[in-house]
Amino acid sequence: MRIRHSTSASQEQVEMQVTPLIDVVFLLLIFFIMSFKIVVLEGDFDLRMPQASAAAAVPDTPLPPIKVRLLADDAGQLSAIMMGETRLPNFAALNQEVIALVGIDTGPGSLAELAEAEISGDANLKYHYVIDAISAVSGYVDPDTGKIIRLIERIRFPEPDEASAK
Amino acid sequence: MRLKQRATTDPPQADLMPMIDMTFLLIAFFMVLLNFTEAEQDERINLPRSQLAKPIEDRVETPITLQVTADGTILYGGRPYTLEAARKQLLNEAQYLRAIGDSPAEATVIVRADADVAFGRVQELMEVCQDNDFEQFRLRAESDTR
């Protein structure tokens, strides 16, 4: 035993076996490549919607809410956008209306900060139209700078019975 | 002359070190990109796209993620629920929050609904949340950076 150890040590450099290491490393690599999924960036729209009774108790906004109503056809596609009593052709027009109403000054205490929007929609309307409407009301992307300009931050959905009554 | 002689005696051996270095680098790269935290992302749901969705930068206090698939099934914690079952579940959740001295009003309900689901379904679900005193909602959308 001792003889063999001494001879091997003297004759050649003890070499590390790298093959198992490479095997394991490649296995790990394959595992991570397989489980790799491109992460899509996600974002949020904040809504604060207390129960109707609680909301009625604290009227903290001096302005009447901007009411946007989305109408759907039978297939759930968008058929009309109503802002108050006006019918708007598309979401860009809704965005323009909101800008005209609250202005582009969005500093503290500005109209845009105080304003509130109520978005209601038909029950069978596809959800992405609602997100489009929220987008149109909540801000726009400046075409020159590419920056996002926020308009109305306070958005809520009215109670369904309340919305259908109108 | 001497060099050639040595080359013939030693078996040619590839230098594996750069390869191992590269492989480890690749492993590190994929490990970093793999997101363990966003386990709530569900491939059954195709989120609506919006340019204006605020990027998620802050950790939400008490997040409750409710997902709604295109056919209106509610997913909570990876399990499907009907609206009534979700109501019970949310009631439990609200009671639990009260029991630990928290309030449902402080919790945030993250709604990840499919782009094609009927809006009425989302509203029903949000109403159920409101009935259980949840009042902060976040509608999640895919950030569309065109």
Interface residues (C-beta under 8 A of the other chain):
Chain A: V18 L21 I22 V25 F26 L28 L29 F32 I33 S35 F36 K37 V39 V40 L41 E42 G43 D44 F45 D46 L47 R48 M49 P50 Q51 A54 L70 A72 G76 G121 D122 A123 N124 L125 K126 Y127 H128 Y129 V130 I131 D132 I134 S135 S138 G139 Y140 V141 I148 F157 E159 P160
Chain B: L16 M19 I20 T23 F24 L26 I27 F30 M31 L33 L34 N35 E38 Q41 L47 P48 R49 S50 Q51 L52 A53 K54 P55 I56 V68 A105 I110 A113 D114 A115 D116 V117 A118 F119 G120 R121 V122 Q123 M126 E127 Q130 D131 D133 E135 Q136 F137 R138 L139 R140 A141 E142 S143 T145
